[in-house]
């Protein structure tokens, strides 16, 4: 935990954390979540399917969808 480590160790802890470090996935999840909240679900689903497969690798697109 950060509260038990000195500040210079925080960057190393974040680099080694079990979180995605690929910001394409994080950004895609954020944008697609907002899209699904703003537009009707059938339109959002169709858009997300097409955009995810066009912009992301197959395994990442499957995860996002």
PDBQT receptor file of N, H, CA, C and O in Angstrom, charges set to zero:
ATOM      1  N   UNK A   1       0.840  -1.175   0.000  1.00  0.00    +0.000 N 
ATOM      2  CA  UNK A   1       0.000   0.000   0.000  1.00  0.00    +0.000 C 
ATOM      3  C   UNK A   1       0.888   1.242   0.000  1.00  0.00    +0.000 C 
ATOM      4  O   UNK A   1       2.007   1.235   0.512  1.00  0.00    +0.000 OA
ATOM      5  N   UNK A   2       0.353   2.297  -0.586  1.00  0.00    +0.000 N 
ATOM      6  H   UNK A   2      -0.557   2.303  -1.002  1.00  0.00    +0.000 HD
ATOM      7  CA  UNK A   2       1.124   3.534  -0.666  1.00  0.00    +0.000 C 
ATOM      8  C   UNK A   2       1.408   4.128   0.703  1.00  0.00    +0.000 C 
ATOM      9  O   UNK A   2       2.445   4.761   0.898  1.00  0.00    +0.000 OA
ATOM     10  N   UNK A   3       0.514   3.938   1.641  1.00  0.00    +0.000 N 
ATOM     11  H   UNK A   3      -0.329   3.423   1.482  1.00  0.00    +0.000 HD
ATOM     12  CA  UNK A   3       0.700   4.554   2.953  1.00  0.00    +0.000 C 
ATOM     13  C   UNK A   3       1.879   3.948   3.717  1.00  0.00    +0.000 C 
ATOM     14  O   UNK A   3       2.394   4.566   4.649  1.00  0.00    +0.000 OA
ATOM     15  N   UNK A   4       2.306   2.754   3.331  1.00  0.00    +0.000 N 
ATOM     16  H   UNK A   4       1.887   2.252   2.574  1.00  0.00    +0.000 HD
ATOM     17  CA  UNK A   4       3.409   2.110   4.035  1.00  0.00    +0.000 C 
ATOM     18  C   UNK A   4       4.736   2.207   3.289  1.00  0.00    +0.000 C 
ATOM     19  O   UNK A   4       5.753   1.717   3.782  1.00  0.00    +0.000 OA
ATOM     20  N   UNK A   5       4.745   2.830   2.110  1.00  0.00    +0.000 N 
ATOM     21  H   UNK A   5       3.919   3.228   1.710  1.00  0.00    +0.000 HD
ATOM     22  CA  UNK A   5       5.957   2.927   1.308  1.00  0.00    +0.000 C 
ATOM     23  C   UNK A   5       6.413   4.379   1.213  1.00  0.00    +0.000 C 
ATOM     24  O   UNK A   5       5.594   5.297   1.252  1.00  0.00    +0.000 OA
ATOM     25  N   UNK A   6       7.730   4.584   1.089  1.00  0.00    +0.000 N 
ATOM     26  H   UNK A   6       8.396   3.838   1.058  1.00  0.00    +0.000 HD
ATOM     27  CA  UNK A   6       8.211   5.955   0.890  1.00  0.00    +0.000 C 
ATOM     28  C   UNK A   6       7.808   6.452  -0.505  1.00  0.00    +0.000 C 
ATOM     29  O   UNK A   6       7.626   5.657  -1.427  1.00  0.00    +0.000 OA
ATOM     30  N   UNK A   7       7.676   7.753  -0.645  1.00  0.00    +0.000 N 
ATOM     31  H   UNK A   7       7.824   8.399   0.104  1.00  0.00    +0.000 HD
ATOM     32  CA  UNK A   7       7.206   8.357  -1.893  1.00  0.00    +0.000 C 
ATOM     33  C   UNK A   7       8.051   7.942  -3.103  1.00  0.00    +0.000 C 
ATOM     34  O   UNK A   7       7.472   7.683  -4.158  1.00  0.00    +0.000 OA
ATOM     35  N   UNK A   8       9.388   7.862  -3.014  1.00  0.00    +0.000 N 
ATOM     36  H   UNK A   8       9.859   8.072  -2.156  1.00  0.00    +0.000 HD
ATOM     37  CA  UNK A   8      10.161   7.460  -4.195  1.00  0.00    +0.000 C 
ATOM     38  C   UNK A   8       9.804   6.057  -4.725  1.00  0.00    +0.000 C 
ATOM     39  O   UNK A   8      10.106   5.740  -5.876  1.00  0.00    +0.000 OA
ATOM     40  N   UNK A   9       9.178   5.236  -3.914  1.00  0.00    +0.000 N 
ATOM     41  H   UNK A   9       8.932   5.493  -2.980  1.00  0.00    +0.000 HD
ATOM     42  CA  UNK A   9       8.812   3.876  -4.344  1.00  0.00    +0.000 C 
ATOM     43  C   UNK A   9       7.462   3.827  -5.061  1.00  0.00    +0.000 C 
ATOM     44  O   UNK A   9       7.126   2.800  -5.650  1.00  0.00    +0.000 OA
ATOM     45  N   UNK A  10       6.688   4.899  -5.027  1.00  0.00    +0.000 N 
ATOM     46  H   UNK A  10       6.961   5.733  -4.548  1.00  0.00    +0.000 HD
ATOM     47  CA  UNK A  10       5.339   4.880  -5.588  1.00  0.00    +0.000 C 
ATOM     48  C   UNK A  10       5.347   4.607  -7.085  1.00  0.00    +0.000 C 
ATOM     49  O   UNK A  10       4.520   3.835  -7.571  1.00  0.00    +0.000 OA
ATOM     50  N   UNK A  11       6.254   5.216  -7.818  1.00  0.00    +0.000 N 
ATOM     51  H   UNK A  11       6.925   5.843  -7.424  1.00  0.00    +0.000 HD
ATOM     52  CA  UNK A  11       6.309   5.007  -9.268  1.00  0.00    +0.000 C 
ATOM     53  C   UNK A  11       6.591   3.544  -9.591  1.00  0.00    +0.000 C 
ATOM     54  O   UNK A  11       5.975   2.972 -10.490  1.00  0.00    +0.000 OA
ATOM     55  N   UNK A  12       7.513   2.947  -8.865  1.00  0.00    +0.000 N 
ATOM     56  H   UNK A  12       8.014   3.412  -8.135  1.00  0.00    +0.000 HD
ATOM     57  CA  UNK A  12       7.825   1.534  -9.082  1.00  0.00    +0.000 C 
ATOM     58  C   UNK A  12       6.619   0.654  -8.756  1.00  0.00    +0.000 C 
ATOM     59  O   UNK A  12       6.347  -0.317  -9.463  1.00  0.00    +0.000 OA
ATOM     60  N   UNK A  13       5.901   0.991  -7.693  1.00  0.00    +0.000 N 
ATOM     61  H   UNK A  13       6.122   1.779  -7.119  1.00  0.00    +0.000 HD
ATOM     62  CA  UNK A  13       4.719   0.207  -7.320  1.00  0.00    +0.000 C 
ATOM     63  C   UNK A  13       3.639   0.318  -8.397  1.00  0.00    +0.000 C 
ATOM     64  O   UNK A  13       2.983  -0.673  -8.719  1.00  0.00    +0.000 OA
ATOM     65  N   UNK A  14       3.451   1.509  -8.951  1.00  0.00    +0.000 N 
ATOM     66  H   UNK A  14       3.984   2.314  -8.690  1.00  0.00    +0.000 HD
ATOM     67  CA  UNK A  14       2.452   1.686 -10.008  1.00  0.00    +0.000 C 
ATOM     68  C   UNK A  14       2.853   0.943 -11.283  1.00  0.00    +0.000 C 
ATOM     69  O   UNK A  14       2.005   0.361 -11.960  1.00  0.00    +0.000 OA
ATOM     70  N   UNK A  15       4.141   0.965 -11.607  1.00  0.00    +0.000 N 
ATOM     71  H   UNK A  15       4.830   1.438 -11.058  1.00  0.00    +0.000 HD
ATOM     72  CA  UNK A  15       4.614   0.255 -12.801  1.00  0.00    +0.000 C 
ATOM     73  C   UNK A  15       4.428  -1.248 -12.675  1.00  0.00    +0.000 C 
ATOM     74  O   UNK A  15       4.182  -1.926 -13.672  1.00  0.00    +0.000 OA
ATOM     75  N   UNK A  16       4.540  -1.771 -11.474  1.00  0.00    +0.000 N 
ATOM     76  H   UNK A  16       4.740  -1.220 -10.664  1.00  0.00    +0.000 HD
ATOM     77  CA  UNK A  16       4.424  -3.209 -11.250  1.00  0.00    +0.000 C 
ATOM     78  C   UNK A  16       3.021  -3.648 -10.843  1.00  0.00    +0.000 C 
ATOM     79  O   UNK A  16       2.784  -4.835 -10.616  1.00  0.00    +0.000 OA
ATOM     80  N   UNK A  17       2.102  -2.709 -10.749  1.00  0.00    +0.000 N 
ATOM     81  H   UNK A  17       2.295  -1.745 -10.933  1.00  0.00    +0.000 HD
ATOM     82  CA  UNK A  17       0.737  -3.039 -10.315  1.00  0.00    +0.000 C 
ATOM     83  C   UNK A  17       0.013  -3.864 -11.376  1.00  0.00    +0.000 C 
ATOM     84  O   UNK A  17       0.327  -3.800 -12.565  1.00  0.00    +0.000 OA
ATOM     85  N   UNK A  18      -0.948  -4.628 -10.918  1.00  0.00    +0.000 N 
ATOM     86  H   UNK A  18      -1.203  -4.681  -9.953  1.00  0.00    +0.000 HD
ATOM     87  CA  UNK A  18      -1.719  -5.492 -11.808  1.00  0.00    +0.000 C 
ATOM     88  C   UNK A  18      -2.908  -4.710 -12.388  1.00  0.00    +0.000 C 
ATOM     89  O   UNK A  18      -4.070  -5.039 -12.147  1.00  0.00    +0.000 OA
ATOM     90  N   UNK A  19      -2.582  -3.676 -13.150  1.00  0.00    +0.000 N 
ATOM     91  H   UNK A  19      -1.638  -3.408 -13.345  1.00  0.00    +0.000 HD
ATOM     92  CA  UNK A  19      -3.581  -2.859 -13.824  1.00  0.00    +0.000 C 
ATOM     93  C   UNK A  19      -3.144  -2.689 -15.272  1.00  0.00    +0.000 C 
ATOM     94  O   UNK A  19      -1.954  -2.799 -15.567  1.00  0.00    +0.000 OA
ATOM     95  N   UNK A  20      -4.080  -2.423 -16.183  1.00  0.00    +0.000 N 
ATOM     96  H   UNK A  20      -5.046  -2.335 -15.944  1.00  0.00    +0.000 HD
ATOM     97  CA  UNK A  20      -3.686  -2.224 -17.575  1.00  0.00    +0.000 C 
ATOM     98  C   UNK A  20      -2.797  -0.988 -17.728  1.00  0.00    +0.000 C 
ATOM     99  O   UNK A  20      -3.098   0.078 -17.192  1.00  0.00    +0.000 OA
ATOM    100  N   UNK A  21      -1.720  -1.148 -18.452  1.00  0.00    +0.000 N 
ATOM    101  H   UNK A  21      -1.475  -2.014 -18.887  1.00  0.00    +0.000 HD
ATOM    102  CA  UNK A  21      -0.834  -0.035 -18.729  1.00  0.00    +0.000 C 
ATOM    103  C   UNK A  21      -1.006   0.450 -20.163  1.00  0.00    +0.000 C 
ATOM    104  O   UNK A  21      -0.311   1.369 -20.597  1.00  0.00    +0.000 OA
ATOM    105  N   UNK A  22      -1.908  -0.150 -20.882  1.00  0.00    +0.000 N 
ATOM    106  H   UNK A  22      -2.472  -0.897 -20.530  1.00  0.00    +0.000 HD
ATOM    107  CA  UNK A  22      -2.186   0.241 -22.256  1.00  0.00    +0.000 C 
ATOM    108  C   UNK A  22      -3.365   1.201 -22.231  1.00  0.00    +0.000 C 
ATOM    109  O   UNK A  22      -4.501   0.790 -21.995  1.00  0.00    +0.000 OA
ATOM    110  N   UNK A  23      -3.100   2.459 -22.469  1.00  0.00    +0.000 N 
ATOM    111  H   UNK A  23      -2.177   2.792 -22.661  1.00  0.00    +0.000 HD
ATOM    112  CA  UNK A  23      -4.141   3.461 -22.313  1.00  0.00    +0.000 C 
ATOM    113  C   UNK A  23      -5.165   3.446 -23.434  1.00  0.00    +0.000 C 
ATOM    114  O   UNK A  23      -6.210   4.081 -23.299  1.00  0.00    +0.000 OA
ATOM    115  N   UNK A  24      -4.909   2.743 -24.546  1.00  0.00    +0.000 N 
ATOM    116  H   UNK A  24      -4.060   2.227 -24.656  1.00  0.00    +0.000 HD
ATOM    117  CA  UNK A  24      -5.927   2.585 -25.574  1.00  0.00    +0.000 C 
ATOM    118  C   UNK A  24      -7.129   1.832 -24.999  1.00  0.00    +0.000 C 
ATOM    119  O   UNK A  24      -8.276   2.170 -25.294  1.00  0.00    +0.000 OA
ATOM    120  N   UNK A  25      -6.869   0.837 -24.199  1.00  0.00    +0.000 N 
ATOM    121  H   UNK A  25      -5.938   0.563 -23.960  1.00  0.00    +0.000 HD
ATOM    122  CA  UNK A  25      -7.955   0.060 -23.601  1.00  0.00    +0.000 C 
ATOM    123  C   UNK A  25      -8.710   0.915 -22.578  1.00  0.00    +0.000 C 
ATOM    124  O   UNK A  25      -9.941   0.929 -22.564  1.00  0.00    +0.000 OA
ATOM    125  N   UNK A  26      -7.980   1.617 -21.736  1.00  0.00    +0.000 N 
ATOM    126  H   UNK A  26      -6.980   1.605 -21.747  1.00  0.00    +0.000 HD
ATOM    127  CA  UNK A  26      -8.608   2.453 -20.720  1.00  0.00    +0.000 C 
ATOM    128  C   UNK A  26      -9.440   3.558 -21.364  1.00  0.00    +0.000 C 
ATOM    129  O   UNK A  26     -10.579   3.792 -20.960  1.00  0.00    +0.000 OA
ATOM    130  N   UNK A  27      -8.885   4.229 -22.349  1.00  0.00    +0.000 N 
ATOM    131  H   UNK A  27      -7.960   4.039 -22.677  1.00  0.00    +0.000 HD
ATOM    132  CA  UNK A  27      -9.605   5.304 -23.027  1.00  0.00    +0.000 C 
ATOM    133  C   UNK A  27     -10.812   4.754 -23.771  1.00  0.00    +0.000 C 
ATOM    134  O   UNK A  27     -11.885   5.357 -23.750  1.00  0.00    +0.000 OA
ATOM    135  N   UNK A  28     -10.643   3.617 -24.427  1.00  0.00    +0.000 N 
ATOM    136  H   UNK A  28      -9.772   3.127 -24.444  1.00  0.00    +0.000 HD
ATOM    137  CA  UNK A  28     -11.766   2.998 -25.140  1.00  0.00    +0.000 C 
ATOM    138  C   UNK A  28     -12.896   2.660 -24.183  1.00  0.00    +0.000 C 
ATOM    139  O   UNK A  28     -14.063   2.916 -24.479  1.00  0.00    +0.000 OA
ATOM    140  N   UNK A  29     -12.559   2.092 -23.050  1.00  0.00    +0.000 N 
ATOM    141  H   UNK A  29     -11.611   1.884 -22.809  1.00  0.00    +0.000 HD
ATOM    142  CA  UNK A  29     -13.593   1.745 -22.074  1.00  0.00    +0.000 C 
ATOM    143  C   UNK A  29     -14.329   2.990 -21.592  1.00  0.00    +0.000 C 
ATOM    144  O   UNK A  29     -15.550   2.968 -21.437  1.00  0.00    +0.000 OA
ATOM    145  N   UNK A  30     -13.605   4.060 -21.357  1.00  0.00    +0.000 N 
ATOM    146  H   UNK A  30     -12.613   4.078 -21.482  1.00  0.00    +0.000 HD
ATOM    147  CA  UNK A  30     -14.213   5.314 -20.909  1.00  0.00    +0.000 C 
ATOM    148  C   UNK A  30     -15.150   5.881 -21.979  1.00  0.00    +0.000 C 
ATOM    149  O   UNK A  30     -16.292   6.230 -21.681  1.00  0.00    +0.000 OA
ATOM    150  N   UNK A  31     -14.672   5.972 -23.215  1.00  0.00    +0.000 N 
ATOM    151  H   UNK A  31     -13.744   5.689 -23.457  1.00  0.00    +0.000 HD
ATOM    152  CA  UNK A  31     -15.475   6.535 -24.306  1.00  0.00    +0.000 C 
ATOM    153  C   UNK A  31     -16.686   5.658 -24.603  1.00  0.00    +0.000 C 
ATOM    154  O   UNK A  31     -17.792   6.173 -24.769  1.00  0.00    +0.000 OA
ATOM    155  N   UNK A  32     -16.496   4.354 -24.671  1.00  0.00    +0.000 N 
ATOM    156  H   UNK A  32     -15.598   3.935 -24.535  1.00  0.00    +0.000 HD
ATOM    157  CA  UNK A  32     -17.607   3.466 -24.999  1.00  0.00    +0.000 C 
ATOM    158  C   UNK A  32     -18.641   3.420 -23.873  1.00  0.00    +0.000 C 
ATOM    159  O   UNK A  32     -19.830   3.237 -24.134  1.00  0.00    +0.000 OA
ATOM    160  N   UNK A  33     -18.204   3.584 -22.637  1.00  0.00    +0.000 N 
ATOM    161  H   UNK A  33     -17.238   3.733 -22.425  1.00  0.00    +0.000 HD
ATOM    162  CA  UNK A  33     -19.161   3.652 -21.531  1.00  0.00    +0.000 C 
ATOM    163  C   UNK A  33     -20.026   4.893 -21.665  1.00  0.00    +0.000 C 
ATOM    164  O   UNK A  33     -21.248   4.823 -21.527  1.00  0.00    +0.000 OA
ATOM    165  N   UNK A  34     -19.401   6.015 -21.931  1.00  0.00    +0.000 N 
ATOM    166  H   UNK A  34     -18.409   6.072 -22.043  1.00  0.00    +0.000 HD
ATOM    167  CA  UNK A  34     -20.166   7.250 -22.121  1.00  0.00    +0.000 C 
ATOM    168  C   UNK A  34     -21.094   7.142 -23.322  1.00  0.00    +0.000 C 
ATOM    169  O   UNK A  34     -22.238   7.593 -23.261  1.00  0.00    +0.000 OA
ATOM    170  N   UNK A  35     -20.619   6.554 -24.409  1.00  0.00    +0.000 N 
ATOM    171  H   UNK A  35     -19.690   6.187 -24.459  1.00  0.00    +0.000 HD
ATOM    172  CA  UNK A  35     -21.454   6.376 -25.590  1.00  0.00    +0.000 C 
ATOM    173  C   UNK A  35     -22.690   5.552 -25.256  1.00  0.00    +0.000 C 
ATOM    174  O   UNK A  35     -23.795   5.867 -25.698  1.00  0.00    +0.000 OA
ATOM    175  N   UNK A  36     -22.498   4.502 -24.479  1.00  0.00    +0.000 N 
ATOM    176  H   UNK A  36     -21.601   4.246 -24.120  1.00  0.00    +0.000 HD
ATOM    177  CA  UNK A  36     -23.635   3.645 -24.132  1.00  0.00    +0.000 C 
ATOM    178  C   UNK A  36     -24.620   4.340 -23.192  1.00  0.00    +0.000 C 
ATOM    179  O   UNK A  36     -25.788   3.955 -23.135  1.00  0.00    +0.000 OA
ATOM    180  N   UNK A  37     -24.172   5.351 -22.459  1.00  0.00    +0.000 N 
ATOM    181  H   UNK A  37     -23.223   5.664 -22.505  1.00  0.00    +0.000 HD
ATOM    182  CA  UNK A  37     -25.059   6.105 -21.585  1.00  0.00    +0.000 C 
ATOM    183  C   UNK A  37     -25.803   7.219 -22.318  1.00  0.00    +0.000 C 
ATOM    184  O   UNK A  37     -26.890   7.622 -21.902  1.00  0.00    +0.000 OA
ATOM    185  N   UNK A  38     -25.228   7.708 -23.393  1.00  0.00    +0.000 N 
ATOM    186  H   UNK A  38     -24.346   7.381 -23.731  1.00  0.00    +0.000 HD
ATOM    187  CA  UNK A  38     -25.787   8.864 -24.090  1.00  0.00    +0.000 C 
ATOM    188  C   UNK A  38     -26.766   8.480 -25.195  1.00  0.00    +0.000 C 
ATOM    189  O   UNK A  38     -27.815   9.111 -25.331  1.00  0.00    +0.000 OA
ATOM    190  N   UNK A  39     -26.446   7.469 -25.977  1.00  0.00    +0.000 N 
ATOM    191  H   UNK A  39     -25.594   6.957 -25.866  1.00  0.00    +0.000 HD
ATOM    192  CA  UNK A  39     -27.301   7.104 -27.115  1.00  0.00    +0.000 C 
ATOM    193  C   UNK A  39     -28.087   5.836 -26.788  1.00  0.00    +0.000 C 
ATOM    194  O   UNK A  39     -27.713   5.096 -25.878  1.00  0.00    +0.000 OA
ATOM    195  N   UNK A  40     -29.168   5.579 -27.518  1.00  0.00    +0.000 N 
ATOM    196  H   UNK A  40     -29.472   6.180 -28.257  1.00  0.00    +0.000 HD
ATOM    197  CA  UNK A  40     -29.928   4.349 -27.274  1.00  0.00    +0.000 C 
ATOM    198  C   UNK A  40     -29.047   3.102 -27.428  1.00  0.00    +0.000 C 
ATOM    199  O   UNK A  40     -28.136   3.067 -28.255  1.00  0.00    +0.000 OA
ATOM    200  N   UNK A  41     -29.338   2.092 -26.621  1.00  0.00    +0.000 N 
ATOM    201  H   UNK A  41     -30.079   2.120 -25.949  1.00  0.00    +0.000 HD
ATOM    202  CA  UNK A  41     -28.479   0.911 -26.559  1.00  0.00    +0.000 C 
ATOM    203  C   UNK A  41     -28.239   0.238 -27.914  1.00  0.00    +0.000 C 
ATOM    204  O   UNK A  41     -27.089  -0.087 -28.209  1.00  0.00    +0.000 OA
ATOM    205  N   UNK A  42     -29.264   0.007 -28.764  1.00  0.00    +0.000 N 
ATOM    206  H   UNK A  42     -30.199   0.271 -28.525  1.00  0.00    +0.000 HD
ATOM    207  CA  UNK A  42     -28.985  -0.664 -30.046  1.00  0.00    +0.000 C 
ATOM    208  C   UNK A  42     -27.989   0.117 -30.911  1.00  0.00    +0.000 C 
ATOM    209  O   UNK A  42     -27.133  -0.481 -31.563  1.00  0.00    +0.000 OA
ATOM    210  N   UNK A  43     -28.097   1.431 -30.916  1.00  0.00    +0.000 N 
ATOM    211  H   UNK A  43     -28.792   1.917 -30.386  1.00  0.00    +0.000 HD
ATOM    212  CA  UNK A  43     -27.155   2.248 -31.684  1.00  0.00    +0.000 C 
ATOM    213  C   UNK A  43     -25.765   2.215 -31.055  1.00  0.00    +0.000 C 
ATOM    214  O   UNK A  43     -24.761   2.117 -31.762  1.00  0.00    +0.000 OA
ATOM    215  N   UNK A  44     -25.708   2.296 -29.743  1.00  0.00    +0.000 N 
ATOM    216  H   UNK A  44     -26.523   2.375 -29.168  1.00  0.00    +0.000 HD
ATOM    217  CA  UNK A  44     -24.422   2.238 -29.048  1.00  0.00    +0.000 C 
ATOM    218  C   UNK A  44     -23.747   0.897 -29.271  1.00  0.00    +0.000 C 
ATOM    219  O   UNK A  44     -22.547   0.849 -29.541  1.00  0.00    +0.000 OA
ATOM    220  N   UNK A  45     -24.496  -0.196 -29.163  1.00  0.00    +0.000 N 
ATOM    221  H   UNK A  45     -25.470  -0.157 -28.944  1.00  0.00    +0.000 HD
ATOM    222  CA  UNK A  45     -23.922  -1.535 -29.351  1.00  0.00    +0.000 C 
ATOM    223  C   UNK A  45     -23.329  -1.685 -30.743  1.00  0.00    +0.000 C 
ATOM    224  O   UNK A  45     -22.214  -2.183 -30.895  1.00  0.00    +0.000 OA
ATOM    225  N   UNK A  46     -24.074  -1.254 -31.766  1.00  0.00    +0.000 N 
ATOM    226  H   UNK A  46     -24.980  -0.849 -31.642  1.00  0.00    +0.000 HD
ATOM    227  CA  UNK A  46     -23.583  -1.351 -33.146  1.00  0.00    +0.000 C 
ATOM    228  C   UNK A  46     -22.337  -0.495 -33.344  1.00  0.00    +0.000 C 
ATOM    229  O   UNK A  46     -21.380  -0.925 -33.988  1.00  0.00    +0.000 OA
ATOM    230  N   UNK A  47     -22.348   0.708 -32.796  1.00  0.00    +0.000 N 
ATOM    231  H   UNK A  47     -23.125   1.058 -32.274  1.00  0.00    +0.000 HD
ATOM    232  CA  UNK A  47     -21.196   1.607 -32.934  1.00  0.00    +0.000 C 
ATOM    233  C   UNK A  47     -19.978   1.061 -32.201  1.00  0.00    +0.000 C 
ATOM    234  O   UNK A  47     -18.867   1.083 -32.731  1.00  0.00    +0.000 OA
ATOM    235  N   UNK A  48     -20.183   0.580 -30.999  1.00  0.00    +0.000 N 
ATOM    236  H   UNK A  48     -21.085   0.563 -30.568  1.00  0.00    +0.000 HD
ATOM    237  CA  UNK A  48     -19.074   0.043 -30.215  1.00  0.00    +0.000 C 
ATOM    238  C   UNK A  48     -18.467  -1.173 -30.904  1.00  0.00    +0.000 C 
ATOM    239  O   UNK A  48     -17.245  -1.303 -30.960  1.00  0.00    +0.000 OA
ATOM    240  N   UNK A  49     -19.300  -2.060 -31.426  1.00  0.00    +0.000 N 
ATOM    241  H   UNK A  49     -20.294  -1.954 -31.380  1.00  0.00    +0.000 HD
ATOM    242  CA  UNK A  49     -18.790  -3.238 -32.133  1.00  0.00    +0.000 C 
ATOM    243  C   UNK A  49     -17.900  -2.835 -33.304  1.00  0.00    +0.000 C 
ATOM    244  O   UNK A  49     -16.789  -3.343 -33.453  1.00  0.00    +0.000 OA
ATOM    245  N   UNK A  50     -18.394  -1.922 -34.128  1.00  0.00    +0.000 N 
ATOM    246  H   UNK A  50     -19.297  -1.510 -34.006  1.00  0.00    +0.000 HD
ATOM    247  CA  UNK A  50     -17.625  -1.512 -35.309  1.00  0.00    +0.000 C 
ATOM    248  C   UNK A  50     -16.352  -0.762 -34.929  1.00  0.00    +0.000 C 
ATOM    249  O   UNK A  50     -15.281  -1.049 -35.463  1.00  0.00    +0.000 OA
ATOM    250  N   UNK A  51     -16.461   0.185 -34.020  1.00  0.00    +0.000 N 
ATOM    251  H   UNK A  51     -17.331   0.418 -33.586  1.00  0.00    +0.000 HD
ATOM    252  CA  UNK A  51     -15.295   0.976 -33.632  1.00  0.00    +0.000 C 
ATOM    253  C   UNK A  51     -14.237   0.132 -32.920  1.00  0.00    +0.000 C 
ATOM    254  O   UNK A  51     -13.043   0.282 -33.177  1.00  0.00    +0.000 OA
ATOM    255  N   UNK A  52     -14.669  -0.735 -32.044  1.00  0.00    +0.000 N 
ATOM    256  H   UNK A  52     -15.640  -0.856 -31.834  1.00  0.00    +0.000 HD
ATOM    257  CA  UNK A  52     -13.709  -1.558 -31.302  1.00  0.00    +0.000 C 
ATOM    258  C   UNK A  52     -12.928  -2.456 -32.241  1.00  0.00    +0.000 C 
ATOM    259  O   UNK A  52     -11.711  -2.583 -32.108  1.00  0.00    +0.000 OA
ATOM    260  N   UNK A  53     -13.604  -3.075 -33.179  1.00  0.00    +0.000 N 
ATOM    261  H   UNK A  53     -14.593  -2.972 -33.287  1.00  0.00    +0.000 HD
ATOM    262  CA  UNK A  53     -12.904  -3.964 -34.110  1.00  0.00    +0.000 C 
ATOM    263  C   UNK A  53     -12.049  -3.186 -35.104  1.00  0.00    +0.000 C 
ATOM    264  O   UNK A  53     -11.066  -3.722 -35.615  1.00  0.00    +0.000 OA
ATOM    265  N   UNK A  54     -12.402  -1.936 -35.387  1.00  0.00    +0.000 N 
ATOM    266  H   UNK A  54     -13.201  -1.501 -34.972  1.00  0.00    +0.000 HD
ATOM    267  CA  UNK A  54     -11.619  -1.133 -36.317  1.00  0.00    +0.000 C 
ATOM    268  C   UNK A  54     -10.380  -0.520 -35.659  1.00  0.00    +0.000 C 
ATOM    269  O   UNK A  54      -9.356  -0.332 -36.316  1.00  0.00    +0.000 OA
ATOM    270  N   UNK A  55     -10.474  -0.213 -34.378  1.00  0.00    +0.000 N 
ATOM    271  H   UNK A  55     -11.307  -0.365 -33.845  1.00  0.00    +0.000 HD
ATOM    272  CA  UNK A  55      -9.410   0.547 -33.726  1.00  0.00    +0.000 C 
ATOM    273  C   UNK A  55      -8.525  -0.247 -32.774  1.00  0.00    +0.000 C 
ATOM    274  O   UNK A  55      -7.419   0.187 -32.452  1.00  0.00    +0.000 OA
ATOM    275  N   UNK A  56      -8.995  -1.397 -32.323  1.00  0.00    +0.000 N 
ATOM    276  H   UNK A  56      -9.894  -1.750 -32.585  1.00  0.00    +0.000 HD
ATOM    277  CA  UNK A  56      -8.255  -2.155 -31.319  1.00  0.00    +0.000 C 
ATOM    278  C   UNK A  56      -7.867  -3.530 -31.842  1.00  0.00    +0.000 C 
ATOM    279  O   UNK A  56      -8.509  -4.053 -32.753  1.00  0.00    +0.000 OA
ATOM    280  N   UNK A  57      -6.819  -4.119 -31.271  1.00  0.00    +0.000 N 
ATOM    281  H   UNK A  57      -6.297  -3.695 -30.531  1.00  0.00    +0.000 HD
ATOM    282  CA  UNK A  57      -6.527  -5.524 -31.588  1.00  0.00    +0.000 C 
ATOM    283  C   UNK A  57      -7.695  -6.415 -31.184  1.00  0.00    +0.000 C 
ATOM    284  O   UNK A  57      -8.493  -6.039 -30.325  1.00  0.00    +0.000 OA
ATOM    285  N   UNK A  58      -7.801  -7.581 -31.790  1.00  0.00    +0.000 N 
ATOM    286  H   UNK A  58      -7.153  -7.886 -32.487  1.00  0.00    +0.000 HD
ATOM    287  CA  UNK A  58      -8.951  -8.461 -31.596  1.00  0.00    +0.000 C 
ATOM    288  C   UNK A  58      -9.202  -8.809 -30.126  1.00  0.00    +0.000 C 
ATOM    289  O   UNK A  58     -10.342  -8.754 -29.665  1.00  0.00    +0.000 OA
ATOM    290  N   UNK A  59      -8.161  -9.161 -29.398  1.00  0.00    +0.000 N 
ATOM    291  H   UNK A  59      -7.235  -9.206 -29.772  1.00  0.00    +0.000 HD
ATOM    292  CA  UNK A  59      -8.358  -9.548 -27.998  1.00  0.00    +0.000 C 
ATOM    293  C   UNK A  59      -8.839  -8.364 -27.152  1.00  0.00    +0.000 C 
ATOM    294  O   UNK A  59      -9.674  -8.539 -26.264  1.00  0.00    +0.000 OA
ATOM    295  N   UNK A  60      -8.319  -7.160 -27.421  1.00  0.00    +0.000 N 
ATOM    296  H   UNK A  60      -7.641  -7.017 -28.143  1.00  0.00    +0.000 HD
ATOM    297  CA  UNK A  60      -8.767  -5.980 -26.686  1.00  0.00    +0.000 C 
ATOM    298  C   UNK A  60     -10.194  -5.617 -27.067  1.00  0.00    +0.000 C 
ATOM    299  O   UNK A  60     -10.985  -5.233 -26.206  1.00  0.00    +0.000 OA
ATOM    300  N   UNK A  61     -10.533  -5.734 -28.355  1.00  0.00    +0.000 N 
ATOM    301  H   UNK A  61      -9.890  -6.045 -29.054  1.00  0.00    +0.000 HD
ATOM    302  CA  UNK A  61     -11.893  -5.441 -28.804  1.00  0.00    +0.000 C 
ATOM    303  C   UNK A  61     -12.886  -6.391 -28.144  1.00  0.00    +0.000 C 
ATOM    304  O   UNK A  61     -13.953  -5.968 -27.701  1.00  0.00    +0.000 OA
ATOM    305  N   UNK A  62     -12.539  -7.664 -28.078  1.00  0.00    +0.000 N 
ATOM    306  H   UNK A  62     -11.672  -8.008 -28.438  1.00  0.00    +0.000 HD
ATOM    307  CA  UNK A  62     -13.420  -8.634 -27.415  1.00  0.00    +0.000 C 
ATOM    308  C   UNK A  62     -13.611  -8.289 -25.939  1.00  0.00    +0.000 C 
ATOM    309  O   UNK A  62     -14.714  -8.422 -25.410  1.00  0.00    +0.000 OA
ATOM    310  N   UNK A  63     -12.552  -7.849 -25.278  1.00  0.00    +0.000 N 
ATOM    311  H   UNK A  63     -11.656  -7.741 -25.708  1.00  0.00    +0.000 HD
ATOM    312  CA  UNK A  63     -12.647  -7.470 -23.872  1.00  0.00    +0.000 C 
ATOM    313  C   UNK A  63     -13.546  -6.254 -23.700  1.00  0.00    +0.000 C 
ATOM    314  O   UNK A  63     -14.378  -6.235 -22.793  1.00  0.00    +0.000 OA
ATOM    315  N   UNK A  64     -13.401  -5.243 -24.542  1.00  0.00    +0.000 N 
ATOM    316  H   UNK A  64     -12.726  -5.258 -25.279  1.00  0.00    +0.000 HD
ATOM    317  CA  UNK A  64     -14.179  -4.020 -24.430  1.00  0.00    +0.000 C 
ATOM    318  C   UNK A  64     -15.655  -4.288 -24.714  1.00  0.00    +0.000 C 
ATOM    319  O   UNK A  64     -16.530  -3.765 -24.023  1.00  0.00    +0.000 OA
ATOM    320  N   UNK A  65     -15.924  -5.093 -25.720  1.00  0.00    +0.000 N 
ATOM    321  H   UNK A  65     -15.214  -5.518 -26.281  1.00  0.00    +0.000 HD
ATOM    322  CA  UNK A  65     -17.317  -5.390 -26.083  1.00  0.00    +0.000 C 
ATOM    323  C   UNK A  65     -17.942  -6.242 -25.001  1.00  0.00    +0.000 C 
ATOM    324  O   UNK A  65     -19.113  -6.608 -25.103  1.00  0.00    +0.000 OA
TER     325      UNK A  65
